[in-house]
């Protein structure tokens, strides 16, 4: 996964309690999901930008 595309203040919505912001937070969330669900997969469906905001629509699934 490309972590360099995330800004330092990025935060997942909803975010886990006390989750750090930015790439470190994204890595922590993904590590938690992959450790709990090894066959976890995310497919990016759409990326929409409006000014300084970006919205991601994705599909998440388990392969088992």
C-alpha positions as CSV (number, residue, x, y, z in Angstrom):
1,X,0.0,0.0,0.0
2,X,1.2,3.5,-0.7
3,X,1.4,5.4,2.5
4,X,3.0,8.5,1.1
5,X,-0.4,9.6,-0.4
6,X,-1.8,10.3,3.1
7,X,-1.4,13.7,4.7
8,X,-0.1,13.9,8.3
9,X,-3.5,14.9,9.6
10,X,-5.5,12.1,7.8
11,X,-7.9,10.2,10.0
12,X,-10.2,7.3,9.0
13,X,-13.9,7.8,9.5
14,X,-15.0,6.3,11.8
15,X,-11.6,6.0,13.5
16,X,-10.7,3.7,16.4
17,X,-10.5,5.4,19.8
18,X,-7.1,7.1,20.4
19,X,-5.9,6.2,16.8
20,X,-3.0,8.4,15.6
21,X,-3.5,10.6,12.6
22,X,-1.7,10.4,9.3
23,X,0.1,7.4,7.7
24,X,1.0,5.9,11.1
25,X,-2.7,5.8,12.0
26,X,-3.6,4.2,8.6
27,X,-0.8,1.6,9.1
28,X,-2.1,0.8,12.6
29,X,-5.7,0.4,11.4
30,X,-4.6,-1.8,8.5
31,X,-2.4,-3.9,10.7
32,X,-5.3,-4.4,13.1
33,X,-7.7,-5.5,10.3
34,X,-5.2,-7.8,8.6
35,X,-4.1,-9.5,11.9
36,X,-7.8,-10.1,12.7
37,X,-8.8,-11.0,9.1
38,X,-5.8,-12.3,7.1
39,X,-7.9,-12.5,3.9
40,X,-9.2,-8.9,4.2
41,X,-9.3,-6.9,1.0
42,X,-10.1,-3.3,0.0
43,X,-11.0,-2.3,-3.5
44,X,-11.0,1.4,-4.3
45,X,-14.1,2.2,-6.3
46,X,-14.0,6.0,-6.5
47,X,-11.7,8.9,-5.5
48,X,-13.3,12.3,-5.5
49,X,-11.5,15.6,-4.9
50,X,-13.1,18.9,-4.2
51,X,-10.6,21.6,-3.3
52,X,-8.5,20.3,-0.4
53,X,-10.9,17.4,0.4
54,X,-10.7,13.9,-0.9
55,X,-13.4,11.2,-0.5
56,X,-12.8,7.5,-1.0
57,X,-15.6,5.0,-1.8
58,X,-14.3,1.5,-1.3
59,X,-15.5,-2.1,-1.0
60,X,-14.2,-4.2,1.8
61,X,-14.5,-8.0,1.9
62,X,-13.2,-11.2,3.2
63,X,-12.2,-14.0,0.8
64,X,-13.1,-16.9,3.1
